[in-house]
Amino acid sequence: MEGFAIQQSELGVVSRFPWYYYDADTGQRLVTGEHPADPTNESDLDVGRGSAADIDPGHPGYEYWTSTADVTRPGAGVFNVQDGKVSTTTPSVNFRIWWDGDKGAELLDSTHVDKWDPKAETSTRLFDPDGVVSGARNATPFYGDLLGDWREEILAETGDHTALRLYTTTEPTKTRIYTLAQNPGYRLGWTVRGYLQSTYTDYYLGTETRRVPKPAITTTAARTEGTS
C-alpha cells in the first residue's frame, strides 16, 4: 500500500517535500515534488491542495497531482503511481467524484463537475448547476453516495442561502457495485471535520476494477420477539 500527501510551506518556512508519494508500511518517500531554488513569492512555496484519483485510463492505478502554482516546476503536472509523470498540465485539484457511468473519477470544484481528457491534457465541463454557490475553499457543504447506485451526489446551497439542493448524475451506467456508503472506510470519510476532503473506499475503485468486496455489514432486529 502506498500513500500520497502534501506538505504546506508557510511564513517563509519552506518544506523540503511539498508533496510526496510514499510507502505506507515504512514511511519511505518514493517520489517527492520540488520547490524552485529561488522562489519569487510566498505563493510559490505553498502547495495547499493535492488529489489522487484514476483520471487517466491509459495508465493503471491512480494518478496524483497538486495545486502547484509554477507549472515549470519539476513537481508540477500529473503523475501516475506506476508510470511517473504523464502530463505537464494539471486539472482542478479540489475533489475527486464518481459522477458519470465509468469507474474512472471526475473532478468536483466549486459546484461544477469536470472530466479530465488525458490526450488533450485539458478538462471538459460535465455539469454546472445554476442558482447555487460554494463555500470556503470552493467546497459545497457535502458530497457523496447518498442515493445508492454508487455514483456520488452533490449537496449545494442556493445563492440566497435559504435552501439546499441535492444533485445527482443522469448518466446511465452498466457498472453494478455495492453502494459506496456500505464500505466502512468510505462512510468514515463522511465524519471529517474542518477541511472537507475527497472520500475514498478502502478498496481500489478505478478503471481496472472488476470486482469489489462484499460489504461486511450486519443488521440488528428492529424489535425482540416476546416483548411488548
PADO-706256 format. One record per residue: residue number from 0; residue in three letters; x, y, z of N, C-alpha, C, O, CB in turn. Coordinates in steps of 0.1 Angstrom, whole numbers, always signed. Glycine has a CB too. Layout:
% residues N
NODE NUM ala X Y Z X Y Z X Y Z X Y Z X Y Z
...
% end
This chain:
% residues 228
NODE 0 met +8 -12 +0 +0 +0 +0 +9 +12 +0 +19 +13 +7 -9 +0 +12
NODE 1 glu +5 +22 -8 +12 +35 -9 +2 +46 -5 -10 +45 -5 +18 +37 -23
NODE 2 gly +8 +58 -2 +0 +70 +1 +5 +82 -6 +17 +82 -11 +1 +72 +16
NODE 3 phe -3 +92 -6 +1 +105 -13 -4 +116 -4 -15 +116 +2 -5 +106 -27
NODE 4 ala +5 +126 -2 +2 +137 +7 +9 +150 +3 +18 +149 -5 +5 +134 +22
NODE 5 ile +4 +161 +8 +11 +174 +5 +17 +179 +19 +12 +174 +29 +1 +184 -1
NODE 6 gln +26 +188 +18 +32 +194 +30 +33 +209 +27 +42 +213 +19 +46 +187 +33
NODE 7 gln +25 +217 +33 +25 +231 +30 +37 +238 +36 +43 +234 +46 +12 +237 +36
NODE 8 ser +41 +249 +29 +51 +259 +34 +44 +272 +37 +35 +276 +31 +62 +261 +23
NODE 9 glu +49 +278 +48 +42 +290 +53 +52 +299 +61 +61 +294 +67 +30 +286 +61
NODE 10 leu +50 +312 +60 +57 +322 +68 +72 +320 +65 +80 +322 +74 +54 +320 +83
NODE 11 gly +76 +317 +53 +90 +316 +49 +96 +303 +52 +108 +301 +49 +97 +327 +55
NODE 12 val +89 +294 +59 +95 +281 +62 +91 +271 +50 +80 +268 +48 +89 +275 +76
NODE 13 val +102 +267 +43 +99 +260 +30 +100 +245 +33 +111 +240 +38 +109 +265 +20
NODE 14 ser +90 +238 +29 +90 +223 +30 +100 +217 +20 +101 +222 +9 +76 +217 +28
NODE 15 arg +108 +207 +25 +117 +201 +15 +110 +191 +6 +115 +188 -5 +128 +193 +23
NODE 16 phe +98 +188 +9 +90 +179 +1 +75 +184 +1 +67 +179 +8 +91 +164 +5
NODE 17 pro +72 +194 -8 +59 +199 -8 +48 +189 -11 +36 +191 -7 +58 +210 -18
NODE 18 trp +51 +179 -19 +43 +167 -20 +51 +155 -20 +63 +155 -24 +33 +168 -32
NODE 19 tyr +45 +143 -16 +53 +131 -16 +44 +119 -18 +33 +118 -12 +61 +130 -3
NODE 20 tyr +49 +109 -25 +43 +96 -27 +51 +86 -20 +63 +86 -22 +41 +92 -43
NODE 21 tyr +45 +79 -11 +54 +71 -1 +49 +57 +2 +37 +54 -1 +54 +79 +12
NODE 22 asp +57 +49 +7 +54 +36 +11 +47 +37 +25 +53 +41 +35 +67 +27 +12
NODE 23 ala +34 +32 +25 +26 +34 +37 +31 +25 +48 +27 +27 +60 +12 +31 +34
NODE 24 asp +38 +14 +45 +43 +5 +55 +55 +10 +62 +56 +9 +75 +46 -9 +49
NODE 25 thr +64 +16 +55 +77 +21 +61 +78 +36 +62 +86 +41 +70 +88 +16 +52
NODE 26 gly +69 +43 +55 +70 +58 +55 +81 +63 +45 +83 +75 +45 +73 +62 +69
NODE 27 gln +88 +54 +38 +98 +59 +29 +92 +67 +17 +82 +63 +11 +106 +47 +23
NODE 28 arg +97 +79 +15 +92 +87 +4 +98 +81 -10 +110 +80 -11 +97 +102 +5
NODE 29 leu +89 +78 -19 +93 +72 -31 +95 +82 -42 +104 +81 -50 +82 +62 -36
NODE 30 val +86 +92 -42 +87 +104 -52 +83 +116 -44 +74 +116 -36 +78 +102 -64
NODE 31 thr +91 +127 -46 +87 +140 -40 +87 +151 -50 +94 +150 -60 +97 +143 -28
NODE 32 gly +79 +161 -47 +80 +173 -55 +92 +182 -52 +99 +179 -42 +67 +181 -53
NODE 33 glu +93 +193 -59 +105 +201 -57 +100 +216 -57 +92 +220 -66 +116 +199 -67
NODE 34 his +106 +224 -49 +104 +239 -49 +114 +245 -58 +125 +240 -60 +104 +245 -35
NODE 35 pro +111 +257 -64 +122 +264 -71 +133 +268 -62 +131 +271 -50 +116 +276 -79
NODE 36 ala +145 +268 -68 +157 +272 -59 +156 +286 -53 +161 +288 -42 +170 +270 -68
NODE 37 asp +150 +295 -61 +149 +309 -56 +135 +314 -59 +133 +321 -68 +160 +318 -63
NODE 38 pro +125 +310 -50 +111 +314 -53 +110 +329 -52 +116 +336 -44 +102 +307 -43
NODE 39 thr +101 +334 -61 +99 +349 -61 +89 +354 -51 +89 +366 -48 +95 +353 -75
NODE 40 asn +80 +346 -47 +70 +350 -37 +65 +338 -29 +68 +327 -33 +58 +357 -44
NODE 41 glu +58 +341 -18 +54 +330 -9 +44 +321 -15 +43 +309 -12 +48 +336 +3
NODE 42 ser +36 +326 -25 +26 +317 -31 +33 +306 -39 +27 +295 -41 +17 +325 -41
NODE 43 asp +45 +308 -43 +53 +298 -50 +57 +286 -40 +59 +275 -45 +66 +304 -56
NODE 44 leu +57 +289 -27 +61 +279 -17 +50 +271 -12 +52 +260 -8 +67 +286 -6
NODE 45 asp +37 +276 -14 +26 +269 -7 +19 +260 -17 +13 +264 -26 +16 +280 -2
NODE 46 val +20 +247 -14 +12 +237 -21 +0 +233 -12 +1 +225 -3 +21 +224 -25
NODE 47 gly -11 +240 -14 -22 +239 -4 -31 +228 -6 -39 +224 +3 -30 +251 -5
NODE 48 arg -31 +221 -18 -41 +211 -21 -34 +200 -29 -24 +202 -37 -53 +216 -29
NODE 49 gly -39 +187 -28 -34 +176 -36 -46 +167 -38 -55 +166 -30 -22 +169 -29
NODE 50 ser -45 +159 -48 -56 +150 -51 -50 +137 -57 -40 +137 -64 -67 +156 -60
NODE 51 ala -57 +126 -55 -54 +113 -61 -66 +106 -66 -76 +106 -59 -46 +104 -51
NODE 52 ala -66 +102 -79 -78 +95 -85 -74 +89 -98 -63 +92 -103 -89 +106 -87
NODE 53 asp -82 +80 -103 -80 +74 -116 -86 +83 -126 -98 +81 -130 -85 +59 -116
NODE 54 ile -79 +92 -132 -84 +101 -142 -78 +98 -156 -82 +105 -165 -81 +115 -138
NODE 55 asp -69 +89 -157 -63 +85 -170 -63 +70 -171 -55 +63 -166 -48 +91 -170
NODE 56 pro -73 +65 -179 -74 +51 -181 -63 +45 -189 -62 +32 -189 -87 +48 -188
NODE 57 gly -54 +53 -195 -43 +47 -202 -32 +43 -193 -22 +37 -198 -38 +58 -212
NODE 58 his -32 +46 -181 -22 +41 -171 -29 +35 -159 -38 +40 -153 -14 +54 -166
NODE 59 pro -24 +23 -155 -31 +15 -144 -29 +22 -131 -18 +28 -128 -25 +1 -144
NODE 60 gly -39 +22 -123 -38 +27 -109 -42 +42 -109 -46 +47 -119 -24 +26 -104
NODE 61 tyr -39 +48 -98 -43 +62 -96 -33 +72 -101 -21 +68 -102 -46 +65 -81
NODE 62 glu -38 +84 -105 -29 +95 -107 -29 +104 -95 -38 +104 -87 -33 +103 -120
NODE 63 tyr -19 +113 -94 -19 +122 -83 -13 +135 -88 -4 +136 -97 -11 +117 -71
NODE 64 trp -18 +147 -82 -13 +160 -87 -16 +170 -75 -23 +167 -66 -20 +164 -100
NODE 65 thr -11 +182 -77 -12 +192 -66 -16 +206 -72 -16 +208 -84 +0 +193 -58
NODE 66 ser -18 +215 -63 -21 +229 -67 -8 +237 -69 -7 +248 -65 -30 +236 -56
NODE 67 thr +2 +231 -75 +14 +237 -77 +12 +250 -86 +7 +248 -98 +24 +228 -84
NODE 68 ala +16 +261 -82 +14 +274 -89 +23 +275 -101 +18 +279 -112 +16 +286 -80
NODE 69 asp +36 +272 -100 +45 +273 -110 +46 +261 -119 +51 +251 -115 +60 +276 -104
NODE 70 val +40 +262 -131 +39 +250 -140 +52 +246 -145 +53 +235 -151 +29 +252 -151
NODE 71 thr +62 +254 -144 +76 +250 -149 +83 +242 -138 +94 +237 -141 +84 +262 -153
NODE 72 arg +78 +241 -127 +85 +234 -116 +85 +219 -119 +75 +214 -124 +78 +237 -102
NODE 73 pro +95 +211 -116 +96 +197 -118 +84 +189 -112 +80 +179 -117 +109 +191 -114
NODE 74 gly +80 +194 -101 +69 +187 -94 +55 +190 -99 +45 +185 -93 +69 +190 -79
NODE 75 ala +54 +199 -109 +41 +202 -114 +36 +192 -124 +45 +184 -130 +41 +216 -121
NODE 76 gly +23 +191 -127 +18 +181 -137 +11 +170 -130 +8 +170 -118 +29 +176 -145
NODE 77 val +7 +160 -138 +0 +148 -133 +10 +136 -133 +17 +134 -143 -12 +145 -142
NODE 78 phe +10 +129 -122 +19 +117 -121 +10 +104 -119 +0 +105 -112 +28 +119 -109
NODE 79 asn +15 +93 -125 +9 +80 -123 +17 +72 -113 +29 +73 -113 +7 +73 -136
NODE 80 val +10 +64 -105 +17 +56 -95 +27 +47 -100 +37 +43 -93 +7 +49 -86
NODE 81 gln +25 +42 -113 +35 +33 -119 +43 +39 -129 +55 +35 -131 +27 +21 -124
NODE 82 asp +38 +48 -137 +45 +53 -149 +51 +67 -148 +56 +72 -158 +35 +53 -160
NODE 83 gly +50 +73 -136 +57 +86 -134 +48 +97 -140 +36 +97 -140 +70 +86 -141
NODE 84 lys +55 +108 -145 +48 +120 -150 +41 +117 -163 +48 +112 -173 +58 +131 -151
NODE 85 val +28 +119 -164 +20 +116 -176 +14 +129 -182 +8 +128 -193 +9 +106 -172
NODE 86 ser +15 +140 -175 +10 +153 -181 +18 +164 -175 +22 +164 -163 -5 +154 -178
NODE 87 thr +21 +174 -183 +28 +186 -178 +18 +197 -173 +22 +206 -166 +36 +192 -189
NODE 88 thr +5 +195 -176 -5 +204 -170 -13 +197 -160 -13 +185 -159 -14 +210 -182
NODE 89 thr -22 +204 -153 -29 +198 -142 -44 +202 -143 -47 +213 -147 -23 +202 -128
NODE 90 pro -53 +192 -139 -67 +196 -138 -70 +202 -124 -61 +205 -116 -76 +183 -139
NODE 91 ser -83 +205 -121 -86 +211 -108 -83 +201 -98 -82 +189 -100 -101 +214 -108
NODE 92 val -80 +206 -86 -74 +197 -75 -83 +196 -63 -79 +189 -54 -61 +203 -71
NODE 93 asn -95 +202 -63 -102 +202 -51 -107 +188 -46 -104 +184 -35 -114 +211 -53
NODE 94 phe -116 +182 -55 -122 +169 -50 -123 +159 -62 -125 +163 -73 -135 +171 -44
NODE 95 arg -121 +147 -59 -124 +136 -68 -139 +132 -66 -144 +132 -54 -115 +123 -66
NODE 96 ile -146 +129 -77 -160 +125 -76 -163 +114 -86 -158 +115 -98 -170 +137 -77
NODE 97 trp -171 +104 -83 -176 +94 -92 -189 +99 -97 -199 +99 -90 -177 +80 -86
NODE 98 trp -190 +104 -110 -202 +111 -115 -208 +104 -127 -220 +102 -127 -198 +125 -118
NODE 99 asp -200 +101 -137 -206 +96 -149 -206 +80 -149 -205 +75 -138 -198 +100 -162
NODE 100 gly -207 +74 -160 -210 +59 -160 -198 +50 -159 -200 +39 -156 -217 +56 -172
NODE 101 asp -186 +56 -161 -174 +47 -160 -169 +47 -145 -173 +55 -137 -163 +51 -170
NODE 102 lys -159 +38 -143 -153 +37 -130 -141 +46 -127 -136 +47 -116 -149 +23 -127
NODE 103 gly -137 +54 -137 -128 +64 -135 -134 +76 -128 -146 +76 -126 -122 +69 -149
NODE 104 ala -125 +85 -123 -130 +96 -115 -132 +109 -123 -125 +111 -133 -121 +98 -103
NODE 105 glu -142 +117 -119 -143 +130 -124 -139 +140 -113 -134 +136 -102 -158 +133 -128
NODE 106 leu -140 +153 -116 -134 +163 -107 -145 +173 -103 -152 +179 -111 -123 +171 -114
NODE 107 leu -146 +175 -90 -156 +185 -84 -148 +197 -79 -139 +196 -70 -165 +178 -73
NODE 108 asp -152 +209 -83 -146 +221 -79 -157 +232 -78 -164 +233 -88 -134 +226 -88
NODE 109 ser -159 +238 -67 -170 +247 -65 -183 +239 -66 -184 +229 -59 -170 +259 -76
NODE 110 thr -191 +242 -76 -204 +234 -77 -204 +227 -91 -214 +221 -94 -216 +243 -76
NODE 111 his -193 +227 -98 -193 +221 -111 -184 +208 -112 -175 +206 -104 -188 +231 -122
NODE 112 val -187 +200 -122 -180 +187 -124 -173 +187 -137 -180 +191 -147 -190 +175 -123
NODE 113 asp -160 +184 -137 -153 +183 -150 -147 +169 -152 -146 +161 -142 -141 +193 -149
NODE 114 lys -144 +166 -164 -138 +153 -167 -124 +156 -174 -124 +164 -184 -147 +144 -177
NODE 115 trp -114 +150 -169 -101 +152 -175 -99 +144 -187 -102 +132 -188 -90 +148 -164
NODE 116 asp -94 +151 -198 -91 +144 -211 -75 +143 -211 -68 +152 -214 -96 +152 -223
NODE 117 pro -70 +131 -208 -55 +129 -208 -48 +131 -221 -37 +135 -221 -52 +116 -202
NODE 118 lys -55 +129 -232 -49 +131 -245 -47 +146 -248 -37 +150 -253 -57 +124 -256
NODE 119 ala -57 +153 -246 -57 +168 -248 -51 +175 -236 -48 +187 -238 -71 +173 -251
NODE 120 glu -49 +169 -225 -44 +175 -213 -52 +187 -209 -47 +198 -205 -29 +179 -215
NODE 121 thr -65 +185 -210 -75 +196 -206 -87 +190 -200 -89 +178 -201 -78 +206 -218
NODE 122 ser -96 +198 -195 -108 +193 -189 -121 +197 -196 -121 +208 -202 -109 +197 -174
NODE 123 thr -131 +189 -196 -144 +192 -202 -155 +193 -191 -155 +185 -182 -148 +181 -212
NODE 124 arg -163 +204 -192 -173 +206 -182 -185 +196 -184 -191 +196 -195 -178 +221 -182
NODE 125 leu -188 +188 -174 -200 +179 -175 -212 +184 -168 -223 +181 -173 -196 +166 -169
NODE 126 phe -211 +192 -158 -222 +196 -150 -219 +210 -143 -209 +211 -137 -226 +186 -139
NODE 127 asp -229 +219 -145 -227 +232 -139 -240 +238 -135 -246 +245 -144 -219 +242 -149
NODE 128 pro -245 +236 -123 -259 +240 -120 -260 +255 -118 -250 +261 -114 -264 +233 -107
NODE 129 asp -272 +260 -120 -274 +274 -118 -280 +276 -104 -287 +267 -98 -284 +280 -129
NODE 130 gly -278 +288 -98 -286 +292 -86 -280 +287 -73 -286 +289 -63 -299 +288 -87
NODE 131 val -268 +280 -74 -262 +275 -61 -248 +281 -60 -242 +285 -70 -262 +260 -61
NODE 132 val -243 +280 -48 -230 +286 -45 -222 +276 -37 -227 +267 -31 -231 +300 -38
NODE 133 ser -209 +278 -37 -200 +270 -28 -195 +279 -17 -198 +291 -16 -187 +265 -36
NODE 134 gly -189 +272 -7 -184 +280 +5 -169 +282 +4 -163 +283 -6 -188 +272 +18
NODE 135 ala -163 +281 +16 -149 +283 +18 -142 +272 +10 -146 +261 +9 -144 +283 +32
NODE 136 arg -130 +276 +3 -122 +267 -4 -130 +261 -16 -126 +250 -20 -117 +256 +5
NODE 137 asn -140 +268 -21 -148 +263 -33 -154 +249 -30 -154 +240 -39 -139 +262 -45
NODE 138 ala -158 +247 -18 -164 +234 -14 -179 +235 -11 -183 +245 -5 -157 +228 -1
NODE 139 thr -186 +226 -15 -200 +225 -12 -202 +219 +2 -192 +214 +7 -208 +217 -22
NODE 140 pro -213 +220 +9 -215 +215 +22 -212 +200 +23 -207 +195 +34 -228 +218 +28
NODE 141 phe -215 +192 +13 -213 +178 +13 -214 +172 -1 -221 +178 -10 -225 +172 +22
NODE 142 tyr -207 +161 -3 -209 +153 -15 -206 +139 -11 -198 +136 -3 -200 +158 -27
NODE 143 gly -213 +129 -18 -211 +115 -15 -222 +107 -21 -232 +112 -26 -210 +113 +0
NODE 144 asp -221 +94 -20 -231 +84 -25 -243 +83 -15 -243 +75 -6 -225 +70 -27
NODE 145 leu -252 +92 -16 -264 +93 -7 -275 +84 -13 -283 +78 -5 -268 +107 -5
NODE 146 leu -277 +84 -26 -289 +78 -32 -287 +63 -35 -296 +55 -35 -293 +85 -45
NODE 147 gly -274 +59 -36 -271 +45 -35 -269 +37 -48 -270 +25 -47 -281 +39 -29
NODE 148 asp -266 +43 -60 -263 +34 -71 -248 +34 -73 -243 +28 -83 -270 +39 -84
NODE 149 trp -240 +39 -64 -225 +40 -63 -220 +53 -69 -209 +57 -65 -219 +29 -70
NODE 150 arg -227 +60 -77 -222 +74 -81 -225 +83 -70 -233 +81 -61 -229 +78 -94
NODE 151 glu -219 +95 -70 -220 +104 -59 -228 +116 -62 -229 +121 -73 -206 +108 -55
NODE 152 glu -235 +121 -52 -243 +133 -53 -237 +145 -47 -227 +144 -39 -257 +131 -46
NODE 153 ile -242 +157 -51 -236 +170 -46 -247 +177 -39 -258 +179 -44 -230 +178 -58
NODE 154 leu -244 +181 -27 -254 +189 -19 -249 +203 -19 -238 +206 -14 -255 +183 -4
NODE 155 ala -257 +212 -25 -252 +226 -26 -262 +236 -20 -274 +232 -19 -250 +229 -41
NODE 156 glu -258 +247 -16 -266 +258 -10 -271 +268 -21 -263 +272 -30 -258 +265 +1
NODE 157 thr -283 +272 -20 -288 +281 -30 -282 +295 -28 -277 +298 -17 -304 +283 -29
NODE 158 gly -282 +303 -38 -275 +316 -37 -280 +325 -27 -273 +334 -22 -275 +322 -51
NODE 159 asp -293 +324 -24 -299 +332 -13 -298 +326 +1 -304 +332 +10 -314 +335 -17
NODE 160 his -292 +315 +2 -289 +308 +15 -301 +304 +22 -302 +304 +35 -280 +317 +23
NODE 161 thr -312 +300 +15 -324 +296 +21 -327 +281 +20 -337 +276 +26 -336 +304 +16
NODE 162 ala -320 +274 +12 -323 +260 +9 -311 +253 +4 -301 +259 +0 -334 +259 -1
NODE 163 leu -312 +240 +5 -301 +231 +0 -307 +223 -12 -319 +219 -12 -296 +221 +11
NODE 164 arg -299 +221 -22 -303 +213 -34 -294 +201 -35 -282 +202 -33 -303 +221 -47
NODE 165 leu -300 +189 -38 -292 +177 -40 -292 +174 -55 -303 +172 -61 -298 +165 -32
NODE 166 tyr -280 +173 -61 -279 +170 -75 -273 +156 -77 -264 +152 -70 -270 +180 -82
NODE 167 thr -278 +149 -87 -273 +135 -90 -271 +134 -105 -277 +142 -113 -283 +124 -85
NODE 168 thr -262 +126 -109 -260 +124 -123 -272 +118 -130 -280 +111 -124 -248 +114 -125
NODE 169 thr -273 +121 -143 -283 +115 -151 -277 +105 -161 -284 +100 -170 -291 +126 -159
NODE 170 glu -264 +103 -160 -257 +94 -169 -260 +79 -166 -259 +75 -154 -242 +96 -169
NODE 171 pro -264 +71 -176 -267 +57 -173 -253 +50 -171 -243 +54 -176 -275 +50 -184
NODE 172 thr -253 +38 -165 -241 +30 -163 -245 +15 -163 -255 +11 -158 -234 +34 -150
NODE 173 lys -236 +7 -168 -237 -7 -168 -230 -13 -156 -230 -25 -154 -232 -13 -181
NODE 174 thr -222 -5 -149 -215 -9 -137 -224 -12 -126 -232 -3 -122 -204 +1 -133
NODE 175 arg -223 -23 -120 -232 -26 -108 -223 -30 -96 -217 -41 -96 -242 -38 -112
NODE 176 ile -222 -22 -87 -214 -25 -75 -222 -20 -63 -232 -14 -64 -200 -18 -75
NODE 177 tyr -217 -24 -51 -224 -21 -39 -224 -6 -36 -215 +1 -41 -218 -28 -27
NODE 178 thr -234 -1 -29 -235 +13 -25 -222 +16 -18 -217 +9 -9 -247 +15 -16
NODE 179 leu -216 +28 -22 -203 +31 -16 -204 +33 +0 -195 +30 +7 -198 +44 -22
NODE 180 ala -216 +38 +4 -218 +41 +19 -218 +28 +27 -217 +28 +39 -230 +48 +21
NODE 181 gln -219 +16 +20 -218 +3 +27 -203 +0 +30 -201 -10 +38 -224 -8 +18
NODE 182 asn -194 +7 +25 -180 +5 +27 -176 +13 +40 -177 +25 +40 -171 +8 +15
NODE 183 pro -171 +6 +50 -167 +14 +63 -157 +25 +61 -159 +35 +67 -162 +4 +73
NODE 184 gly -147 +23 +52 -137 +33 +50 -143 +45 +44 -140 +57 +47 -126 +28 +42
NODE 185 tyr -152 +43 +34 -159 +54 +27 -168 +62 +37 -168 +74 +37 -166 +49 +15
NODE 186 arg -176 +54 +44 -185 +61 +53 -178 +68 +64 -183 +79 +69 -194 +50 +60
NODE 187 leu -167 +64 +69 -159 +71 +79 -154 +84 +74 -153 +94 +81 -147 +62 +83
NODE 188 gly -151 +85 +61 -147 +98 +55 -158 +109 +56 -154 +120 +55 -144 +96 +41
NODE 189 trp -170 +105 +58 -181 +115 +59 -180 +122 +73 -187 +132 +74 -195 +108 +58
NODE 190 thr -173 +117 +82 -172 +123 +95 -161 +133 +97 -159 +139 +107 -170 +112 +106
NODE 191 val -154 +136 +86 -143 +145 +86 -148 +159 +90 -158 +164 +85 -136 +146 +73
NODE 192 arg -141 +166 +99 -144 +179 +103 -133 +188 +99 -122 +184 +97 -147 +180 +118
NODE 193 gly -136 +201 +97 -126 +210 +93 -126 +211 +78 -137 +212 +71 -112 +207 +98
NODE 194 tyr -114 +210 +71 -113 +209 +57 -120 +197 +51 -116 +186 +54 -99 +211 +52
NODE 195 leu -130 +199 +43 -136 +187 +36 -126 +182 +26 -120 +189 +18 -149 +191 +29
NODE 196 gln -125 +168 +26 -115 +162 +17 -123 +152 +8 -135 +148 +11 -104 +155 +25
NODE 197 ser -117 +147 -2 -123 +136 -11 -125 +124 -2 -117 +121 +7 -114 +133 -23
NODE 198 thr -135 +117 -5 -138 +104 +2 -135 +92 -7 -139 +92 -18 -153 +104 +7
NODE 199 tyr -128 +83 -1 -124 +71 -8 -129 +58 -2 -131 +58 +10 -108 +71 -10
NODE 200 thr -131 +48 -10 -133 +35 -5 -120 +29 +0 -109 +33 -3 -140 +25 -16
NODE 201 asp -121 +19 +9 -109 +12 +14 -104 +1 +4 -95 -6 +8 -111 +7 +28
NODE 202 tyr -110 +0 -7 -105 -9 -18 -103 +0 -30 -108 +11 -31 -115 -20 -21
NODE 203 tyr -96 -5 -40 -93 +2 -52 -105 +2 -61 -110 -8 -65 -81 -4 -60
NODE 204 leu -110 +14 -64 -121 +16 -74 -116 +25 -85 -114 +37 -83 -134 +22 -67
NODE 205 gly -114 +19 -97 -109 +26 -108 -112 +18 -121 -120 +9 -121 -94 +28 -107
NODE 206 thr -106 +23 -132 -109 +17 -145 -107 +2 -145 -114 -5 -152 -100 +23 -155
NODE 207 glu -96 -3 -138 -93 -17 -139 -101 -26 -130 -100 -38 -130 -78 -19 -136
NODE 208 thr -109 -20 -121 -116 -28 -111 -127 -37 -118 -135 -32 -126 -123 -18 -101
NODE 209 arg -126 -49 -114 -136 -59 -119 -146 -64 -109 -158 -65 -111 -129 -71 -126
NODE 210 arg -141 -65 -97 -150 -69 -86 -146 -61 -73 -135 -57 -72 -148 -85 -82
NODE 211 val -156 -59 -65 -154 -52 -52 -158 -61 -41 -166 -69 -43 -161 -38 -52
NODE 212 pro -152 -59 -29 -155 -68 -18 -169 -66 -13 -175 -55 -13 -145 -66 -7
NODE 213 lys -176 -77 -10 -189 -77 -4 -189 -70 +9 -180 -73 +18 -195 -91 -3
NODE 214 pro -197 -60 +12 -197 -53 +25 -199 -62 +36 -209 -71 +36 -208 -42 +25
NODE 215 ala -191 -61 +47 -193 -70 +59 -202 -62 +68 -197 -57 +79 -179 -73 +65
NODE 216 ile -214 -62 +65 -224 -54 +73 -235 -63 +78 -240 -72 +71 -230 -43 +65
NODE 217 thr -238 -62 +91 -249 -70 +96 -259 -60 +102 -255 -49 +106 -244 -80 +107
NODE 218 thr -272 -64 +103 -282 -55 +109 -288 -62 +122 -287 -74 +123 -293 -52 +99
NODE 219 thr -293 -53 +130 -299 -59 +143 -314 -59 +141 -320 -51 +133 -296 -50 +155
NODE 220 ala -321 -67 +148 -336 -68 +147 -342 -55 +152 -338 -49 +161 -341 -80 +154
NODE 221 ala -353 -51 +145 -360 -39 +149 -366 -41 +163 -367 -31 +170 -371 -36 +139
NODE 222 arg -370 -53 +166 -376 -55 +180 -373 -69 +184 -370 -78 +175 -391 -52 +180
NODE 223 thr -374 -72 +196 -371 -85 +202 -384 -93 +203 -394 -88 +209 -364 -85 +215
NODE 224 glu -385 -105 +198 -397 -113 +199 -401 -116 +213 -392 -118 +222 -396 -126 +191
NODE 225 gly -414 -115 +217 -418 -118 +230 -419 -107 +239 -424 -108 +251 -409 -128 +236
NODE 226 thr -415 -95 +235 -416 -83 +243 -428 -74 +238 -432 -75 +227 -403 -75 +243
NODE 227 ser -433 -66 +247 -444 -58 +244 -440 -43 +244 -449 -34 +242 -456 -61 +253
% end
